Amino acid sequence: MAGETGFRSGEMQLFKVSSFDLRGGTVTVGAAYSKGGREDTQPLRADTVADLRMFFVSKTPQAR
């Protein structure tokens, strides 16, 4: 995912389920955690969204 989004490993370690918008196909890092001190949202490929949806399905019911 780092190559796809450009996020650093430290930023990715802070991802929560709420960081992902599976309907919109994006992932967001909050301003407090990004290098530039601003909220950063990056698009995700369709296959990545599908993989995340499968991963999250057991974690949270709204991921379906």
Backbone as XML, in Angstrom:
<?xml version="1.0"?>
<chain id="A" units="angstrom">
  <residue number="1" name="MET">
    <atom name="N" x="0.815" y="-1.183" z="0.000"/>
    <atom name="CA" x="0.000" y="0.000" z="0.000"/>
    <atom name="C" x="0.869" y="1.262" z="0.000"/>
  </residue>
  <residue number="2" name="ALA">
    <atom name="N" x="2.070" y="1.174" z="0.518"/>
    <atom name="CA" x="2.950" y="2.346" z="0.538"/>
    <atom name="C" x="3.242" y="2.833" z="-0.874"/>
  </residue>
  <residue number="3" name="GLY">
    <atom name="N" x="3.523" y="1.904" z="-1.776"/>
    <atom name="CA" x="3.800" y="2.280" z="-3.151"/>
    <atom name="C" x="2.595" y="2.862" z="-3.852"/>
  </residue>
  <residue number="4" name="GLU">
    <atom name="N" x="1.431" y="2.428" z="-3.460"/>
    <atom name="CA" x="0.195" y="2.898" z="-4.077"/>
    <atom name="C" x="-0.201" y="4.281" z="-3.579"/>
  </residue>
  <residue number="5" name="THR">
    <atom name="N" x="-0.004" y="4.544" z="-2.293"/>
    <atom name="CA" x="-0.491" y="5.794" z="-1.705"/>
    <atom name="C" x="0.594" y="6.835" z="-1.467"/>
  </residue>
  <residue number="6" name="GLY">
    <atom name="N" x="1.831" y="6.395" z="-1.306"/>
    <atom name="CA" x="2.897" y="7.325" z="-0.979"/>
    <atom name="C" x="3.016" y="7.613" z="0.508"/>
  </residue>
  <residue number="7" name="PHE">
    <atom name="N" x="2.166" y="6.997" z="1.321"/>
    <atom name="CA" x="2.257" y="7.193" z="2.764"/>
    <atom name="C" x="3.492" y="6.481" z="3.303"/>
  </residue>
  <residue number="8" name="ARG">
    <atom name="N" x="4.049" y="7.043" z="4.341"/>
    <atom name="CA" x="5.208" y="6.447" z="5.003"/>
    <atom name="C" x="4.751" y="5.345" z="5.947"/>
  </residue>
  <residue number="9" name="SER">
    <atom name="N" x="5.676" y="4.465" z="6.310"/>
    <atom name="CA" x="5.311" y="3.335" z="7.171"/>
    <atom name="C" x="4.751" y="3.808" z="8.509"/>
  </residue>
  <residue number="10" name="GLY">
    <atom name="N" x="5.292" y="4.864" z="9.074"/>
    <atom name="CA" x="4.782" y="5.394" z="10.336"/>
    <atom name="C" x="3.350" y="5.889" z="10.221"/>
  </residue>
  <residue number="11" name="GLU">
    <atom name="N" x="3.017" y="6.477" z="9.074"/>
    <atom name="CA" x="1.646" y="6.935" z="8.835"/>
    <atom name="C" x="0.716" y="5.733" z="8.683"/>
  </residue>
  <residue number="12" name="MET">
    <atom name="N" x="1.178" y="4.713" z="7.978"/>
    <atom name="CA" x="0.338" y="3.534" z="7.756"/>
    <atom name="C" x="0.097" y="2.753" z="9.037"/>
  </residue>
  <residue number="13" name="GLN">
    <atom name="N" x="1.035" y="2.793" z="9.963"/>
    <atom name="CA" x="0.849" y="2.096" z="11.238"/>
    <atom name="C" x="-0.290" y="2.710" z="12.045"/>
  </residue>
  <residue number="14" name="LEU">
    <atom name="N" x="-0.651" y="3.935" z="11.728"/>
    <atom name="CA" x="-1.711" y="4.633" z="12.458"/>
    <atom name="C" x="-3.083" y="4.461" z="11.813"/>
  </residue>
  <residue number="15" name="PHE">
    <atom name="N" x="-3.156" y="3.751" z="10.693"/>
    <atom name="CA" x="-4.452" y="3.530" z="10.045"/>
    <atom name="C" x="-5.414" y="2.838" z="10.996"/>
  </residue>
  <residue number="16" name="LYS">
    <atom name="N" x="-6.654" y="3.284" z="10.953"/>
    <atom name="CA" x="-7.761" y="2.647" z="11.666"/>
    <atom name="C" x="-8.792" y="2.285" z="10.611"/>
  </residue>
  <residue number="17" name="VAL">
    <atom name="N" x="-9.758" y="1.504" z="10.978"/>
    <atom name="CA" x="-10.830" y="1.170" z="10.034"/>
    <atom name="C" x="-11.448" y="2.459" z="9.504"/>
  </residue>
  <residue number="18" name="SER">
    <atom name="N" x="-11.595" y="3.448" z="10.379"/>
    <atom name="CA" x="-12.209" y="4.713" z="9.970"/>
    <atom name="C" x="-11.329" y="5.529" z="9.013"/>
  </residue>
  <residue number="19" name="SER">
    <atom name="N" x="-10.078" y="5.150" z="8.838"/>
    <atom name="CA" x="-9.190" y="5.835" z="7.889"/>
    <atom name="C" x="-9.568" y="5.530" z="6.444"/>
  </residue>
  <residue number="20" name="PHE">
    <atom name="N" x="-10.306" y="4.439" z="6.248"/>
    <atom name="CA" x="-10.633" y="3.971" z="4.906"/>
    <atom name="C" x="-12.069" y="4.326" z="4.538"/>
  </residue>
  <residue number="21" name="ASP">
    <atom name="N" x="-12.247" y="4.875" z="3.357"/>
    <atom name="CA" x="-13.561" y="5.091" z="2.763"/>
    <atom name="C" x="-13.657" y="4.113" z="1.603"/>
  </residue>
  <residue number="22" name="LEU">
    <atom name="N" x="-14.227" y="2.948" z="1.882"/>
    <atom name="CA" x="-14.275" y="1.905" z="0.857"/>
    <atom name="C" x="-15.247" y="2.249" z="-0.259"/>
  </residue>
  <residue number="23" name="ARG">
    <atom name="N" x="-16.284" y="2.992" z="0.044"/>
    <atom name="CA" x="-17.215" y="3.405" z="-1.019"/>
    <atom name="C" x="-16.566" y="4.426" z="-1.941"/>
  </residue>
  <residue number="24" name="GLY">
    <atom name="N" x="-15.820" y="5.341" z="-1.352"/>
    <atom name="CA" x="-15.141" y="6.358" z="-2.149"/>
    <atom name="C" x="-13.804" y="5.906" z="-2.690"/>
  </residue>
  <residue number="25" name="GLY">
    <atom name="N" x="-13.290" y="4.792" z="-2.157"/>
    <atom name="CA" x="-12.020" y="4.257" z="-2.614"/>
    <atom name="C" x="-10.823" y="5.100" z="-2.214"/>
  </residue>
  <residue number="26" name="THR">
    <atom name="N" x="-10.838" y="5.589" z="-0.950"/>
    <atom name="CA" x="-9.741" y="6.425" z="-0.479"/>
    <atom name="C" x="-9.293" y="6.001" z="0.918"/>
  </residue>
  <residue number="27" name="VAL">
    <atom name="N" x="-8.104" y="6.463" z="1.278"/>
    <atom name="CA" x="-7.581" y="6.293" z="2.633"/>
    <atom name="C" x="-7.063" y="7.662" z="3.068"/>
  </residue>
  <residue number="28" name="THR">
    <atom name="N" x="-7.283" y="8.003" z="4.347"/>
    <atom name="CA" x="-6.927" y="9.317" z="4.865"/>
    <atom name="C" x="-6.058" y="9.197" z="6.103"/>
  </residue>
  <residue number="29" name="VAL">
    <atom name="N" x="-5.032" y="10.039" z="6.159"/>
    <atom name="CA" x="-4.194" y="10.180" z="7.343"/>
    <atom name="C" x="-4.489" y="11.557" z="7.921"/>
  </residue>
  <residue number="30" name="GLY">
    <atom name="N" x="-4.766" y="11.596" z="9.210"/>
    <atom name="CA" x="-5.096" y="12.848" z="9.866"/>
    <atom name="C" x="-3.935" y="13.823" z="9.911"/>
  </residue>
  <residue number="31" name="ALA">
    <atom name="N" x="-4.246" y="15.104" z="10.044"/>
    <atom name="CA" x="-3.240" y="16.162" z="10.048"/>
    <atom name="C" x="-2.214" y="15.987" z="11.154"/>
  </residue>
  <residue number="32" name="ALA">
    <atom name="N" x="-2.642" y="15.483" z="12.287"/>
    <atom name="CA" x="-1.725" y="15.319" z="13.422"/>
    <atom name="C" x="-0.644" y="14.286" z="13.142"/>
  </residue>
  <residue number="33" name="TYR">
    <atom name="N" x="-0.866" y="13.440" z="12.149"/>
    <atom name="CA" x="0.057" y="12.331" z="11.896"/>
    <atom name="C" x="0.806" y="12.439" z="10.574"/>
  </residue>
  <residue number="34" name="SER">
    <atom name="N" x="0.444" y="13.382" z="9.736"/>
    <atom name="CA" x="1.105" y="13.469" z="8.433"/>
    <atom name="C" x="2.333" y="14.366" z="8.510"/>
  </residue>
  <residue number="35" name="LYS">
    <atom name="N" x="3.256" y="14.124" z="7.620"/>
    <atom name="CA" x="4.509" y="14.883" z="7.619"/>
    <atom name="C" x="4.262" y="16.370" z="7.400"/>
  </residue>
  <residue number="36" name="GLY">
    <atom name="N" x="3.359" y="16.700" z="6.535"/>
    <atom name="CA" x="3.097" y="18.105" z="6.214"/>
    <atom name="C" x="2.164" y="18.810" z="7.181"/>
  </residue>
  <residue number="37" name="GLY">
    <atom name="N" x="1.666" y="18.082" z="8.190"/>
    <atom name="CA" x="0.764" y="18.686" z="9.160"/>
    <atom name="C" x="-0.611" y="18.992" z="8.604"/>
  </residue>
  <residue number="38" name="ARG">
    <atom name="N" x="-0.993" y="18.299" z="7.554"/>
    <atom name="CA" x="-2.331" y="18.481" z="6.972"/>
    <atom name="C" x="-2.950" y="17.110" z="6.731"/>
  </residue>
  <residue number="39" name="GLU">
    <atom name="N" x="-4.265" y="17.073" z="6.692"/>
    <atom name="CA" x="-4.936" y="15.815" z="6.388"/>
    <atom name="C" x="-4.638" y="15.434" z="4.946"/>
  </residue>
  <residue number="40" name="ASP">
    <atom name="N" x="-4.223" y="14.203" z="4.731"/>
    <atom name="CA" x="-3.902" y="13.712" z="3.392"/>
    <atom name="C" x="-4.825" y="12.558" z="3.037"/>
  </residue>
  <residue number="41" name="THR">
    <atom name="N" x="-5.473" y="12.659" z="1.891"/>
    <atom name="CA" x="-6.340" y="11.601" z="1.387"/>
    <atom name="C" x="-5.798" y="11.148" z="0.046"/>
  </residue>
  <residue number="42" name="GLN">
    <atom name="N" x="-5.660" y="9.837" z="-0.094"/>
    <atom name="CA" x="-5.136" y="9.267" z="-1.326"/>
    <atom name="C" x="-6.122" y="8.242" z="-1.880"/>
  </residue>
  <residue number="43" name="PRO">
    <atom name="N" x="-6.233" y="8.152" z="-3.206"/>
    <atom name="CA" x="-7.121" y="7.151" z="-3.811"/>
    <atom name="C" x="-6.508" y="5.759" z="-3.699"/>
  </residue>
  <residue number="44" name="LEU">
    <atom name="N" x="-7.376" y="4.775" z="-3.720"/>
    <atom name="CA" x="-6.966" y="3.378" z="-3.714"/>
    <atom name="C" x="-7.431" y="2.717" z="-5.008"/>
  </residue>
  <residue number="45" name="ARG">
    <atom name="N" x="-6.652" y="1.770" z="-5.491"/>
    <atom name="CA" x="-7.056" y="1.002" z="-6.675"/>
    <atom name="C" x="-8.261" y="0.127" z="-6.323"/>
  </residue>
  <residue number="46" name="ALA">
    <atom name="N" x="-9.035" y="-0.203" z="-7.318"/>
    <atom name="CA" x="-10.228" y="-1.030" z="-7.115"/>
    <atom name="C" x="-9.882" y="-2.381" z="-6.504"/>
  </residue>
  <residue number="47" name="ASP">
    <atom name="N" x="-8.771" y="-2.994" z="-6.930"/>
    <atom name="CA" x="-8.412" y="-4.294" z="-6.377"/>
    <atom name="C" x="-7.990" y="-4.175" z="-4.911"/>
  </residue>
  <residue number="48" name="THR">
    <atom name="N" x="-7.383" y="-3.064" z="-4.535"/>
    <atom name="CA" x="-7.016" y="-2.847" z="-3.138"/>
    <atom name="C" x="-8.264" y="-2.674" z="-2.290"/>
  </residue>
  <residue number="49" name="VAL">
    <atom name="N" x="-9.242" y="-1.923" z="-2.805"/>
    <atom name="CA" x="-10.512" y="-1.740" z="-2.083"/>
    <atom name="C" x="-11.195" y="-3.092" z="-1.890"/>
  </residue>
  <residue number="50" name="ALA">
    <atom name="N" x="-11.193" y="-3.925" z="-2.910"/>
    <atom name="CA" x="-11.804" y="-5.255" z="-2.801"/>
    <atom name="C" x="-11.092" y="-6.097" z="-1.744"/>
  </residue>
  <residue number="51" name="ASP">
    <atom name="N" x="-9.767" y="-6.056" z="-1.723"/>
    <atom name="CA" x="-9.007" y="-6.798" z="-0.714"/>
    <atom name="C" x="-9.294" y="-6.283" z="0.692"/>
  </residue>
  <residue number="52" name="LEU">
    <atom name="N" x="-9.351" y="-4.965" z="0.843"/>
    <atom name="CA" x="-9.645" y="-4.382" z="2.156"/>
    <atom name="C" x="-11.055" y="-4.737" z="2.617"/>
  </residue>
  <residue number="53" name="ARG">
    <atom name="N" x="-11.993" y="-4.722" z="1.688"/>
    <atom name="CA" x="-13.378" y="-5.075" z="2.028"/>
    <atom name="C" x="-13.433" y="-6.504" z="2.581"/>
  </residue>
  <residue number="54" name="MET">
    <atom name="N" x="-12.708" y="-7.414" z="1.945"/>
    <atom name="CA" x="-12.679" y="-8.801" z="2.419"/>
    <atom name="C" x="-12.013" y="-8.895" z="3.785"/>
  </residue>
  <residue number="55" name="PHE">
    <atom name="N" x="-10.950" y="-8.125" z="3.995"/>
    <atom name="CA" x="-10.245" y="-8.127" z="5.274"/>
    <atom name="C" x="-11.128" y="-7.567" z="6.386"/>
  </residue>
  <residue number="56" name="PHE">
    <atom name="N" x="-11.815" y="-6.461" z="6.100"/>
    <atom name="CA" x="-12.613" y="-5.791" z="7.132"/>
    <atom name="C" x="-13.943" y="-6.469" z="7.420"/>
  </residue>
  <residue number="57" name="VAL">
    <atom name="N" x="-14.406" y="-7.341" z="6.540"/>
    <atom name="CA" x="-15.734" y="-7.925" z="6.705"/>
    <atom name="C" x="-15.889" y="-8.633" z="8.057"/>
  </residue>
  <residue number="58" name="SER">
    <atom name="N" x="-14.835" y="-9.218" z="8.547"/>
    <atom name="CA" x="-14.908" y="-9.877" z="9.855"/>
    <atom name="C" x="-14.677" y="-8.905" z="10.998"/>
  </residue>
  <residue number="59" name="LYS">
    <atom name="N" x="-14.188" y="-7.716" z="10.684"/>
    <atom name="CA" x="-13.860" y="-6.735" z="11.707"/>
    <atom name="C" x="-15.023" y="-5.803" z="12.036"/>
  </residue>
  <residue number="60" name="THR">
    <atom name="N" x="-15.790" y="-5.429" z="11.002"/>
    <atom name="CA" x="-16.861" y="-4.462" z="11.194"/>
    <atom name="C" x="-17.983" y="-4.710" z="10.177"/>
  </residue>
  <residue number="61" name="PRO">
    <atom name="N" x="-19.214" y="-4.749" z="10.614"/>
    <atom name="CA" x="-20.332" y="-5.058" z="9.705"/>
    <atom name="C" x="-20.539" y="-4.033" z="8.593"/>
  </residue>
  <residue number="62" name="GLN">
    <atom name="N" x="-20.207" y="-2.778" z="8.783"/>
    <atom name="CA" x="-20.459" y="-1.783" z="7.739"/>
    <atom name="C" x="-19.475" y="-1.864" z="6.581"/>
  </residue>
  <residue number="63" name="ALA">
    <atom name="N" x="-18.498" y="-2.734" z="6.650"/>
    <atom name="CA" x="-17.520" y="-2.876" z="5.569"/>
    <atom name="C" x="-18.096" y="-3.603" z="4.365"/>
  </residue>
  <residue number="64" name="ARG">
    <atom name="N" x="-19.219" y="-4.238" z="4.507"/>
    <atom name="CA" x="-19.809" y="-5.008" z="3.403"/>
    <atom name="C" x="-20.309" y="-4.183" z="2.290"/>
  </residue>
</chain>
